Amino acid sequence: MPERTTPSLWWQLTPAQRTMLRRLHMEGPLPMPDHSEMRTVRSLVRRGLLRTRDRGRDRASEPGCWFLTARAARLVQQAEGAVTPAREEAVS
């Protein structure tokens, strides 16, 4: 049975983790994170939200070292869709 991604997981992430997930969702695979970003990368890997390149894949077809997992992609999509107009007004 597939694991269900709950919106509450998004709110458990730190702002840096959320920013990195959004960035990867928009820009694609992360080539090599800065030294300051490695702590965030490791924490997302532990949560099962990032993965490294699969060994069997061709490097030319997918440049980059770090990729979103399917779970992370669903989480970002849910979070982007969960922003309500009232929440947007509160942020502005």
C-alpha positions as CSV (number, residue, x, y, z in Angstrom):
1,M,0.0,0.0,0.0
2,P,1.5,3.4,-1.0
3,E,2.4,5.7,1.8
4,R,0.1,8.7,2.0
5,T,1.7,12.1,2.1
6,T,-0.1,14.3,4.6
7,P,0.0,18.1,4.5
8,S,1.2,18.1,8.1
9,L,4.5,16.7,6.9
10,W,5.1,20.0,5.0
11,W,4.6,22.0,8.1
12,Q,7.1,19.8,10.0
13,L,9.9,20.9,7.6
14,T,12.1,23.8,8.3
15,P,11.9,26.9,6.0
16,A,15.3,25.9,4.4
17,Q,14.0,22.4,3.7
18,R,10.8,23.8,2.1
19,T,12.8,26.2,0.0
20,M,15.1,23.5,-1.3
21,L,12.2,21.2,-2.2
22,R,10.5,24.0,-4.0
23,R,13.7,24.9,-5.8
24,L,14.2,21.3,-6.9
25,H,10.6,21.0,-8.0
26,M,11.0,24.2,-10.2
27,E,14.6,23.8,-11.4
28,G,15.0,20.1,-11.6
29,P,17.9,18.0,-10.2
30,L,20.5,19.8,-8.0
31,P,24.0,19.4,-9.5
32,M,26.1,19.9,-6.4
33,P,24.8,21.7,-3.3
34,D,26.9,24.3,-1.6
35,H,28.7,23.3,1.5
36,S,26.1,25.3,3.6
37,E,23.2,23.3,1.9
38,M,24.6,19.8,2.7
39,R,23.0,19.7,6.1
40,T,19.6,20.4,4.5
41,V,20.2,17.8,1.8
42,R,21.1,15.1,4.4
43,S,18.0,15.9,6.5
44,L,15.8,15.5,3.4
45,V,17.5,12.3,2.4
46,R,16.8,10.9,5.9
47,R,13.1,11.9,5.5
48,G,13.0,10.1,2.2
49,L,12.4,13.3,0.2
50,L,15.6,13.3,-1.8
51,R,17.6,10.6,-3.5
52,T,20.9,10.4,-5.4
53,R,21.2,9.3,-9.0
54,D,20.3,5.7,-9.7
55,R,23.4,3.7,-10.7
56,G,21.9,2.2,-13.8
57,R,20.9,5.6,-15.3
58,D,22.8,7.4,-18.0
59,R,24.5,10.5,-16.6
60,A,23.9,12.4,-19.8
61,S,20.2,11.9,-19.8
62,E,19.7,13.4,-16.3
63,P,22.4,15.8,-15.2
64,G,22.5,16.4,-11.5
65,C,23.3,14.6,-8.3
66,W,20.2,15.1,-6.1
67,F,16.6,14.4,-7.2
68,L,13.2,14.7,-5.6
69,T,11.5,11.4,-4.7
70,A,7.9,10.8,-5.9
71,R,6.8,11.4,-2.3
72,A,8.5,14.8,-2.3
73,A,7.0,15.8,-5.6
74,R,3.5,15.0,-4.3
75,L,4.2,16.9,-1.1
76,V,5.3,20.1,-2.9
77,Q,2.3,19.9,-5.3
78,Q,-0.1,19.5,-2.3
79,A,1.6,22.4,-0.5
80,E,1.4,24.6,-3.5
81,G,-2.3,23.7,-3.9
82,A,-3.0,24.1,-0.2
83,V,-2.3,27.8,-0.1
84,T,-5.6,29.5,0.5
85,P,-6.4,33.1,-0.4
86,A,-6.8,33.9,3.4
87,R,-3.2,32.6,4.0
88,E,-1.9,34.6,1.0
89,E,-3.5,37.8,2.4
90,A,-1.9,37.2,5.8
91,V,1.5,36.8,4.2
92,S,1.2,40.0,2.2
